[in-house]
Amino acid sequence: MIWNTANKPSHSPTFWLRSFSNWKTILQVLSIFGAMTLLSNQTLAGDVTAGAEKAATCAACHGKDGNSVNPQWPSLAGQNESYLIATLQAFKDDTRSDVLMGAQAAALSKQDMADLATYFASQPPARRTADPDLVDTGGRLYRGGNKATGISACIACHGPTGQGNAPAAYPAVAGQHAAYTAKQLNDYKNGVRTSDGKSQIMRNITEHLSTDEIAAVAAYMQGLY
């Protein structure tokens, strides 16, 4: 609402009730952000040196510096710390299932997770290229989604260069192996992966993605940096 002398707002009971409702909503949002800030402040600080030592067991799959060679296994280099910690905790809690990762995460303490996350986040990610035959289609989906089928744009959560959103624990997707990304998107689509929680944001989006669209957007993300 624009406040000016030519268009004064009504002070009717309806106006005040609507205003109270708006303020109530604002206060609720502020309280949520306050809780998120409190949780963020309580996060353990990770140690890069300790993380490097603990990452020795991770190297077989994810590479010594977090850049995996096998496209079926994710690269962790440059990944957001908050997302790495949340992912390790999900494997430990079995809210995300994987035989290998479940066993590895089971023995990790919160400090171990913080150290590993700090180490991998500090490593420079390898630059990869996108499949030239898929990059145009993938780019359109990533940047603009598909209104006709109700697909939201990936850029909203993962950013224009695929760096994600650390405070929200949204992962960086730039340079990730297309094969790995495509598998995760298909797992969300088929309900195999449910680690997006109650919001089901990834399951709701991938529900409308075709197999070809998944391949295209995964290829596009592989070429982001």
C-alpha positions as a Markdown table, in Angstrom:
| # | Residue | x | y | z |
|---|---|---|---|---|
| 1 | Met | 0.0 | 0.0 | 0.0 |
| 2 | Ile | 1.3 | 3.5 | -0.9 |
| 3 | Trp | 0.7 | 6.0 | 1.8 |
| 4 | Asn | -0.1 | 9.5 | 0.4 |
| 5 | Thr | -2.6 | 12.3 | 0.9 |
| 6 | Ala | -4.5 | 11.5 | -2.2 |
| 7 | Asn | -5.2 | 7.9 | -1.3 |
| 8 | Lys | -5.6 | 7.5 | 2.5 |
| 9 | Pro | -6.2 | 3.9 | 3.7 |
| 10 | Ser | -9.5 | 3.0 | 5.2 |
| 11 | His | -9.6 | 2.7 | 9.0 |
| 12 | Ser | -12.6 | 0.4 | 9.0 |
| 13 | Pro | -12.7 | -2.6 | 11.3 |
| 14 | Thr | -11.9 | -4.8 | 8.3 |
| 15 | Phe | -8.8 | -2.7 | 7.6 |
| 16 | Trp | -7.5 | -3.1 | 11.2 |
| 17 | Leu | -8.3 | -6.9 | 11.2 |
| 18 | Arg | -6.4 | -7.3 | 7.9 |
| 19 | Ser | -3.5 | -5.3 | 9.3 |
| 20 | Phe | -3.4 | -7.4 | 12.5 |
| 21 | Ser | -3.4 | -10.5 | 10.4 |
| 22 | Asn | -0.5 | -9.2 | 8.3 |
| 23 | Trp | 1.5 | -8.3 | 11.4 |
| 24 | Lys | 0.8 | -11.7 | 12.9 |
| 25 | Thr | 2.1 | -13.3 | 9.8 |
| 26 | Ile | 5.2 | -11.1 | 9.8 |
| 27 | Leu | 5.9 | -11.9 | 13.5 |
| 28 | Gln | 5.5 | -15.6 | 12.8 |
| 29 | Val | 8.1 | -15.4 | 9.9 |
| 30 | Leu | 10.5 | -13.4 | 12.1 |
| 31 | Ser | 10.2 | -16.0 | 14.9 |
| 32 | Ile | 11.1 | -18.7 | 12.4 |
| 33 | Phe | 14.1 | -16.8 | 11.2 |
| 34 | Gly | 15.1 | -16.2 | 14.8 |
| 35 | Ala | 15.0 | -19.9 | 15.5 |
| 36 | Met | 17.0 | -20.6 | 12.3 |
| 37 | Thr | 19.6 | -18.1 | 13.4 |
| 38 | Leu | 19.8 | -19.7 | 16.9 |
| 39 | Leu | 20.3 | -23.1 | 15.4 |
| 40 | Ser | 23.0 | -21.7 | 13.1 |
| 41 | Asn | 24.8 | -20.1 | 16.0 |
| 42 | Gln | 24.8 | -23.5 | 17.8 |
| 43 | Thr | 26.5 | -25.3 | 14.9 |
| 44 | Leu | 29.9 | -26.7 | 15.8 |
| 45 | Ala | 32.9 | -25.1 | 14.2 |
| 46 | Gly | 34.8 | -27.5 | 11.9 |
| 47 | Asp | 38.5 | -27.8 | 11.7 |
| 48 | Val | 40.1 | -28.1 | 8.2 |
| 49 | Thr | 43.2 | -30.1 | 9.4 |
| 50 | Ala | 41.1 | -32.5 | 11.4 |
| 51 | Gly | 38.7 | -32.9 | 8.5 |
| 52 | Ala | 41.5 | -33.7 | 6.1 |
| 53 | Glu | 42.7 | -36.5 | 8.3 |
| 54 | Lys | 39.2 | -37.9 | 8.8 |
| 55 | Ala | 38.5 | -37.6 | 5.0 |
| 56 | Ala | 41.0 | -40.3 | 4.3 |
| 57 | Thr | 38.3 | -43.0 | 4.4 |
| 58 | Cys | 36.1 | -40.9 | 2.1 |
| 59 | Ala | 38.8 | -40.7 | -0.6 |
| 60 | Ala | 38.1 | -44.1 | -2.2 |
| 61 | Cys | 34.7 | -42.9 | -3.5 |
| 62 | His | 34.8 | -39.1 | -3.4 |
| 63 | Gly | 38.5 | -38.5 | -4.2 |
| 64 | Lys | 41.3 | -37.2 | -1.9 |
| 65 | Asp | 40.3 | -33.6 | -2.5 |
| 66 | Gly | 36.5 | -34.3 | -2.8 |
| 67 | Asn | 36.5 | -34.5 | -6.6 |
| 68 | Ser | 35.3 | -37.9 | -7.4 |
| 69 | Val | 36.4 | -39.7 | -10.6 |
| 70 | Asn | 33.5 | -42.1 | -10.8 |
| 71 | Pro | 30.4 | -40.2 | -12.2 |
| 72 | Gln | 28.1 | -42.3 | -10.1 |
| 73 | Trp | 29.6 | -40.9 | -6.9 |
| 74 | Pro | 29.2 | -37.3 | -6.0 |
| 75 | Ser | 32.0 | -34.7 | -5.8 |
| 76 | Leu | 32.0 | -33.0 | -2.4 |
| 77 | Ala | 34.6 | -30.3 | -3.1 |
| 78 | Gly | 33.2 | -26.8 | -2.7 |
| 79 | Gln | 29.9 | -28.1 | -1.4 |
| 80 | Asn | 28.1 | -26.0 | 1.3 |
| 81 | Glu | 29.1 | -27.0 | 4.8 |
| 82 | Ser | 25.5 | -26.8 | 6.0 |
| 83 | Tyr | 24.3 | -29.2 | 3.3 |
| 84 | Leu | 27.1 | -31.6 | 3.9 |
| 85 | Ile | 26.4 | -31.8 | 7.7 |
| 86 | Ala | 22.6 | -32.2 | 7.0 |
| 87 | Thr | 23.3 | -35.0 | 4.5 |
| 88 | Leu | 25.7 | -36.9 | 6.9 |
| 89 | Gln | 23.1 | -36.5 | 9.7 |
| 90 | Ala | 20.4 | -37.8 | 7.3 |
| 91 | Phe | 22.4 | -40.9 | 6.5 |
| 92 | Lys | 23.1 | -41.4 | 10.2 |
| 93 | Asp | 19.4 | -41.1 | 11.1 |
| 94 | Asp | 18.4 | -43.3 | 8.1 |
| 95 | Thr | 16.2 | -40.5 | 6.7 |
| 96 | Arg | 18.3 | -40.9 | 3.6 |
| 97 | Ser | 19.2 | -44.5 | 2.8 |
| 98 | Asp | 22.4 | -45.9 | 1.3 |
| 99 | Val | 24.2 | -49.0 | 2.4 |
| 100 | Leu | 27.7 | -47.6 | 2.1 |
| 101 | Met | 27.0 | -44.1 | 3.5 |
| 102 | Gly | 24.7 | -45.3 | 6.2 |
| 103 | Ala | 27.5 | -47.5 | 7.6 |
| 104 | Gln | 30.1 | -44.6 | 7.3 |
| 105 | Ala | 27.9 | -42.0 | 8.9 |
| 106 | Ala | 26.8 | -44.2 | 11.8 |
| 107 | Ala | 30.2 | -43.8 | 13.5 |
| 108 | Leu | 30.5 | -40.1 | 13.0 |
| 109 | Ser | 30.0 | -37.6 | 15.9 |
| 110 | Lys | 28.7 | -34.1 | 15.3 |
| 111 | Gln | 32.2 | -32.8 | 15.5 |
| 112 | Asp | 33.4 | -35.3 | 12.9 |
| 113 | Met | 30.6 | -34.1 | 10.6 |
| 114 | Ala | 31.6 | -30.5 | 11.1 |
| 115 | Asp | 35.3 | -31.2 | 10.4 |
| 116 | Leu | 34.6 | -33.2 | 7.3 |
| 117 | Ala | 32.2 | -30.5 | 6.0 |
| 118 | Thr | 34.7 | -27.7 | 6.6 |
| 119 | Tyr | 37.4 | -29.6 | 4.8 |
| 120 | Phe | 35.4 | -30.6 | 1.7 |
| 121 | Ala | 33.9 | -27.1 | 1.5 |
| 122 | Ser | 37.4 | -25.6 | 1.4 |
| 123 | Gln | 38.5 | -27.7 | -1.6 |
| 124 | Pro | 38.3 | -26.2 | -5.1 |
| 125 | Pro | 35.8 | -28.1 | -7.2 |
| 126 | Ala | 36.8 | -29.4 | -10.6 |
| 127 | Arg | 35.3 | -27.7 | -13.6 |
| 128 | Arg | 33.4 | -29.9 | -16.0 |
| 129 | Thr | 31.5 | -29.3 | -19.3 |
| 130 | Ala | 27.9 | -29.8 | -20.3 |
| 131 | Asp | 26.8 | -32.0 | -23.1 |
| 132 | Pro | 26.4 | -29.6 | -26.0 |
| 133 | Asp | 23.3 | -31.5 | -27.3 |
| 134 | Leu | 21.5 | -31.0 | -24.0 |
| 135 | Val | 22.7 | -27.6 | -22.7 |
| 136 | Asp | 20.1 | -25.4 | -24.4 |
| 137 | Thr | 17.1 | -27.5 | -23.1 |
| 138 | Gly | 18.8 | -27.9 | -19.7 |
| 139 | Gly | 19.6 | -24.2 | -19.4 |
| 140 | Arg | 16.0 | -23.2 | -20.2 |
| 141 | Leu | 14.7 | -25.5 | -17.5 |
| 142 | Tyr | 17.3 | -24.5 | -14.9 |
| 143 | Arg | 16.7 | -20.7 | -15.4 |
| 144 | Gly | 13.0 | -20.6 | -16.2 |
| 145 | Gly | 11.4 | -23.9 | -15.4 |
| 146 | Asn | 8.4 | -25.0 | -17.5 |
| 147 | Lys | 5.2 | -23.1 | -16.7 |
| 148 | Ala | 3.2 | -25.4 | -19.0 |
| 149 | Thr | 3.9 | -28.5 | -16.8 |
| 150 | Gly | 4.3 | -26.7 | -13.5 |
| 151 | Ile | 8.1 | -27.1 | -13.2 |
| 152 | Ser | 9.8 | -24.5 | -11.0 |
| 153 | Ala | 13.1 | -23.0 | -12.0 |
| 154 | Cys | 16.2 | -24.6 | -10.3 |
| 155 | Ile | 17.8 | -21.2 | -10.2 |
| 156 | Ala | 15.5 | -20.1 | -7.4 |
| 157 | Cys | 17.1 | -22.4 | -4.8 |
| 158 | His | 20.5 | -23.2 | -6.4 |
| 159 | Gly | 21.4 | -19.8 | -7.7 |
| 160 | Pro | 22.5 | -18.5 | -11.2 |
| 161 | Thr | 25.9 | -20.2 | -11.0 |
| 162 | Gly | 24.7 | -23.3 | -9.1 |
| 163 | Gln | 26.3 | -22.4 | -5.8 |
| 164 | Gly | 23.2 | -23.2 | -3.8 |
| 165 | Asn | 22.1 | -21.4 | -0.6 |
| 166 | Ala | 24.2 | -22.2 | 2.4 |
| 167 | Pro | 21.9 | -20.7 | 5.1 |
| 168 | Ala | 19.0 | -22.8 | 3.8 |
| 169 | Ala | 21.2 | -25.9 | 3.3 |
| 170 | Tyr | 20.4 | -26.0 | -0.4 |
| 171 | Pro | 23.3 | -27.7 | -2.1 |
| 172 | Ala | 25.7 | -26.4 | -4.7 |
| 173 | Val | 25.0 | -28.2 | -8.0 |
| 174 | Ala | 27.7 | -26.6 | -10.2 |
| 175 | Gly | 30.1 | -29.1 | -11.7 |
| 176 | Gln | 28.4 | -32.1 | -10.2 |
| 177 | His | 28.5 | -35.3 | -12.3 |
| 178 | Ala | 25.5 | -35.4 | -14.6 |
| 179 | Ala | 25.0 | -39.1 | -14.0 |
| 180 | Tyr | 24.9 | -38.6 | -10.2 |
| 181 | Thr | 22.5 | -35.6 | -10.4 |
| 182 | Ala | 20.2 | -37.5 | -12.8 |
| 183 | Lys | 20.0 | -40.4 | -10.5 |
| 184 | Gln | 19.1 | -38.2 | -7.5 |
| 185 | Leu | 16.4 | -36.4 | -9.5 |
| 186 | Asn | 15.0 | -39.8 | -10.6 |
| 187 | Asp | 15.1 | -41.1 | -7.1 |
| 188 | Tyr | 13.1 | -38.1 | -5.9 |
| 189 | Lys | 10.7 | -38.5 | -8.8 |
| 190 | Asn | 10.1 | -42.2 | -7.9 |
| 191 | Gly | 9.9 | -41.6 | -4.2 |
| 192 | Val | 13.1 | -43.5 | -3.5 |
| 193 | Arg | 14.7 | -40.4 | -2.0 |
| 194 | Thr | 12.7 | -38.5 | 0.5 |
| 195 | Ser | 15.3 | -36.4 | 2.3 |
| 196 | Asp | 13.6 | -33.1 | 1.2 |
| 197 | Gly | 11.5 | -33.6 | 4.3 |
| 198 | Lys | 7.9 | -32.4 | 4.9 |
| 199 | Ser | 8.1 | -29.7 | 2.2 |
| 200 | Gln | 8.7 | -32.4 | -0.4 |
| 201 | Ile | 10.0 | -29.6 | -2.6 |
| 202 | Met | 12.2 | -31.8 | -4.7 |
| 203 | Arg | 9.6 | -34.6 | -5.1 |
| 204 | Asn | 7.0 | -32.1 | -6.1 |
| 205 | Ile | 9.3 | -30.6 | -8.8 |
| 206 | Thr | 10.6 | -33.9 | -10.2 |
| 207 | Glu | 7.1 | -35.3 | -10.4 |
| 208 | His | 6.6 | -33.2 | -13.5 |
| 209 | Leu | 10.0 | -33.7 | -15.1 |
| 210 | Ser | 10.3 | -36.2 | -17.9 |
| 211 | Thr | 13.3 | -38.5 | -18.3 |
| 212 | Asp | 14.7 | -36.4 | -21.1 |
| 213 | Glu | 14.3 | -33.2 | -19.0 |
| 214 | Ile | 16.1 | -34.7 | -16.1 |
| 215 | Ala | 19.0 | -35.7 | -18.4 |
| 216 | Ala | 19.1 | -32.2 | -19.9 |
| 217 | Val | 19.1 | -30.2 | -16.7 |
| 218 | Ala | 21.6 | -32.6 | -15.0 |
| 219 | Ala | 23.9 | -32.1 | -18.0 |
| 220 | Tyr | 23.5 | -28.3 | -17.8 |
| 221 | Met | 24.4 | -28.3 | -14.1 |
| 222 | Gln | 27.5 | -30.3 | -14.8 |
| 223 | Gly | 28.8 | -27.4 | -16.9 |
| 224 | Leu | 28.0 | -24.7 | -14.4 |
| 225 | Tyr | 30.8 | -22.9 | -12.4 |
